Amino acid sequence: MQRFLDLPQLGVEQGPKLLALLVVVYLAGIIRGFTGFGSALLVVPALSMLFGPVQAVVIEVLIEIPISLSLLPTVMREAERRTVLPMLIMFVIFVPVGAYLLTVFDPQAVKILISVFVLIMVIVIWQQKRMVAMLSSKATFAVGVASGVSQGLTGMAGPLFVTALMARGEAPALTRANIIALAGGLIGVSVVSFGLFGLITVETLVYAALATPAIMAGVWTGALGFRRLSHWNIRGMILAFLAIIAVVTLVQNLIAAQ
């Protein structure tokens, strides 16, 4: 209880850290608005360097709430229950497992894991079409387990379950609805799991409240940029940028661990 009530120190000395927080989430919002993916792949490794992995993962989940809520009403009737419910059940079971691991693993080891996981997710996104062709619809359950654990531990599960849903070969509109529905469900399960393990504190709520307008502004900027620059190969450049961030943070964390 005392941990929840601890207030962040938001004095002048915290100015650079808060500015870095806003810049990171704004850039992440631009990536999300332009491509529809990738915000967590920037937010989590960058913020883990500033606040530690626990706060980074929780802040990322909290700032996703408004984005998910804004999209859910348009797809709730279109999403297919027989596709969404089995994977959602996997999320309910295994996100808490990942959240528990986040509480017991060494923070420095989690930072290293986050950087490695970002590189894996970049590869998944880069080779998504090939992986979609390789996966079968029966892989949904296994991917649900992996997505749940990775979400609870790193806050990054989107590329995994999105690839699995695309592999089902359903109509694009139905696939999109299922993805948005599951993303919203994943955020809800994550918030409950983090709350149960005491990972959501007043401090993380304050930081998330400060960061939310920045990521929303970034999403708007990215969406505007997409309409004007969609002919550019921005996707490839963004994946390269995320890979560089992952490598830089991985090297820094490996040095710090020595």
C-alpha positions in Angstrom: 0.0 0.0 0.0 2.8 2.4 0.9 4.5 1.7 -2.4 1.3 2.6 -4.2 1.1 5.9 -2.3 4.7 6.9 -3.0 4.6 10.2 -5.0 7.2 10.9 -7.7 9.6 13.7 -7.2 8.7 16.2 -9.9 11.1 18.9 -9.0 13.3 20.9 -11.3 16.0 18.2 -11.1 13.5 15.8 -12.7 13.1 18.1 -15.7 15.5 16.3 -18.1 14.0 12.9 -17.3 10.5 14.1 -17.8 11.5 15.8 -21.1 13.1 12.5 -22.3 9.9 10.7 -21.3 7.7 13.1 -23.4 10.1 13.0 -26.4 10.3 9.2 -26.4 6.5 8.6 -26.2 5.9 11.3 -28.8 8.3 9.6 -31.3 6.7 6.3 -30.4 3.3 7.8 -31.2 4.5 9.0 -34.6 5.7 5.5 -35.4 2.3 4.0 -34.3 0.3 6.6 -36.2 2.4 6.1 -39.4 2.7 2.3 -39.4 0.1 1.0 -36.9 2.8 -0.8 -34.9 6.0 -0.3 -33.1 5.3 2.2 -30.2 6.1 -0.4 -27.5 9.3 -1.4 -29.3 10.6 2.1 -28.7 8.9 3.1 -25.4 9.9 0.0 -23.3 13.6 -0.2 -24.0 14.1 3.6 -23.9 12.1 4.1 -20.7 13.7 1.1 -19.0 16.9 3.0 -19.2 15.2 6.0 -17.5 12.9 4.4 -15.0 13.8 0.7 -14.8 12.0 -2.1 -16.6 9.0 -2.4 -14.3 7.9 1.2 -14.6 8.7 1.2 -18.4 6.4 -1.8 -19.0 3.6 -0.4 -16.8 3.8 3.1 -18.3 3.7 1.6 -21.8 0.5 -0.4 -21.0 -1.2 2.6 -19.4 -0.6 5.0 -22.2 -2.0 2.4 -24.6 -5.4 2.6 -22.9 -6.8 5.7 -24.7 -5.7 4.4 -28.1 -7.3 1.0 -27.5 -10.5 2.6 -26.2 -10.8 4.8 -29.2 -10.6 1.9 -31.6 -12.6 -0.8 -29.8 -16.2 0.6 -30.4 -15.7 0.4 -34.2 -14.8 -3.3 -34.2 -16.7 -5.0 -31.4 -19.5 -6.2 -33.6 -17.1 -7.2 -36.4 -14.7 -9.3 -34.3 -15.2 -13.1 -34.5 -15.6 -14.7 -31.1 -14.4 -18.1 -32.0 -11.1 -16.5 -33.0 -10.8 -13.9 -30.2 -11.9 -15.9 -27.2 -9.4 -18.8 -27.2 -6.5 -16.4 -27.5 -8.0 -14.0 -24.9 -8.2 -17.0 -22.5 -4.5 -17.6 -23.1 -3.9 -13.9 -22.3 -5.9 -14.2 -19.0 -3.8 -17.2 -17.9 -0.4 -16.2 -19.1 -0.1 -12.4 -18.8 -0.1 -12.8 -15.0 2.7 -15.3 -15.4 4.8 -12.7 -17.3 3.9 -10.0 -14.7 5.0 -12.3 -11.9 8.3 -12.9 -13.7 8.7 -9.1 -14.0 8.6 -8.8 -10.2 11.1 -11.6 -9.5 13.7 -11.3 -12.3 16.8 -9.2 -11.8 16.0 -5.7 -13.3 19.3 -5.6 -15.2 18.5 -9.0 -16.7 15.0 -7.8 -17.7 16.6 -4.8 -19.4 18.8 -7.1 -21.5 15.8 -9.4 -22.3 13.8 -6.4 -23.4 16.5 -5.3 -25.9 16.8 -8.8 -27.2 13.0 -9.1 -27.5 12.8 -5.9 -29.5 15.3 -7.3 -32.0 13.2 -10.5 -32.3 10.0 -8.4 -32.8 11.7 -6.3 -35.5 12.6 -9.6 -37.3 9.1 -10.9 -36.9 7.6 -7.7 -38.4 10.3 -7.6 -41.2 9.6 -11.2 -42.1 5.9 -11.2 -41.3 4.7 -12.3 -44.7 7.0 -15.2 -44.7 6.1 -16.2 -41.2 2.4 -15.9 -42.0 2.9 -18.4 -44.8 4.7 -20.8 -42.4 2.2 -20.6 -39.5 -1.0 -22.7 -39.4 -4.2 -21.7 -37.7 -3.5 -24.4 -35.1 -0.6 -22.2 -33.8 -3.0 -19.8 -32.3 -2.9 -21.3 -28.9 0.9 -21.5 -28.7 1.2 -17.9 -29.9 -1.4 -16.9 -27.3 0.8 -18.4 -24.6 3.9 -16.7 -25.9 2.1 -13.4 -26.3 0.7 -13.5 -22.8 4.0 -14.2 -21.1 5.9 -11.6 -23.3 3.2 -9.0 -22.6 3.4 -9.4 -18.9 7.2 -9.5 -18.8 8.1 -6.9 -21.5 4.9 -5.1 -22.6 5.5 -6.2 -26.2 3.3 -8.9 -27.7 1.6 -7.3 -30.7 3.8 -8.6 -33.5 3.3 -12.2 -32.2 -0.4 -12.4 -32.1 -0.9 -10.2 -35.1 1.2 -12.5 -37.2 -0.8 -15.5 -35.9 -4.1 -13.9 -36.8 -2.9 -13.0 -40.2 -1.9 -16.6 -40.7 -5.6 -17.6 -40.4 -6.2 -16.3 -43.9 -9.4 -14.5 -43.1 -10.8 -11.4 -44.8 -8.7 -8.3 -44.1 -11.6 -6.4 -42.4 -12.2 -9.4 -40.1 -8.5 -9.8 -39.3 -8.3 -6.1 -38.4 -11.3 -6.3 -36.2 -9.9 -9.4 -34.4 -6.5 -7.7 -33.9 -8.0 -4.5 -32.4 -10.3 -6.5 -30.2 -7.4 -8.7 -28.9 -5.2 -5.7 -28.4 -7.8 -4.0 -26.3 -8.4 -7.2 -24.3 -4.6 -7.6 -23.8 -4.3 -4.1 -22.4 -7.2 -4.8 -20.0 -5.7 -8.1 -18.8 -2.3 -6.4 -18.4 -3.7 -3.6 -16.2 -5.5 -6.1 -14.0 -2.4 -8.3 -13.7 -0.1 -5.4 -12.9 -2.5 -4.1 -10.3 -2.7 -7.6 -8.7 1.1 -7.7 -8.4 1.3 -4.1 -7.0 3.2 -2.8 -10.1 0.8 0.1 -10.6 1.8 2.9 -8.3 0.9 6.6 -8.0 4.3 7.3 -9.5 3.6 5.3 -12.7 0.1 6.7 -12.9 1.5 10.3 -12.8 4.1 9.5 -15.4 1.6 7.8 -17.7 -0.8 10.7 -17.3 2.0 13.1 -18.4 2.9 10.9 -21.3 -0.5 10.1 -22.7 -1.1 13.5 -24.4 2.4 13.2 -25.9 1.7 9.8 -27.5 -1.7 10.8 -28.7 -0.2 13.9 -30.3 2.4 11.6 -31.9 -0.2 9.3 -33.3 -2.0 12.2 -34.9 1.3 13.5 -36.3 2.2 10.0 -37.7 -1.3 9.6 -39.2 -0.9 13.0 -40.9 2.5 12.0 -42.1 1.2 8.8 -43.6 -1.3 10.6 -45.7 1.5 12.8 -47.2 4.5 10.4 -47.2 2.9 6.9 -47.7 4.9 6.5 -51.0 8.2 6.6 -49.1 9.7 3.4 -47.6 9.2 4.6 -44.1 8.4 1.1 -42.8 11.9 -0.1 -43.5 13.5 3.0 -42.0 11.4 2.6 -38.9 12.4 -1.0 -38.5 16.0 -0.1 -38.9 15.6 2.7 -36.3 14.1 0.3 -33.8 16.8 -2.2 -34.4 19.5 0.4 -33.8 17.7 1.4 -30.5 17.6 -2.2 -29.4 21.3 -2.8 -30.2 22.4 0.4 -28.4 20.3 -0.3 -25.3 21.5 -4.0 -25.4 25.2 -3.0 -25.5 24.6 -0.4 -22.7 22.8 -3.0 -20.5 25.5 -5.6 -21.1 28.2 -3.2 -20.1 26.2 -2.1 -17.0 25.8 -5.8 -16.0 29.5 -6.5 -16.0 
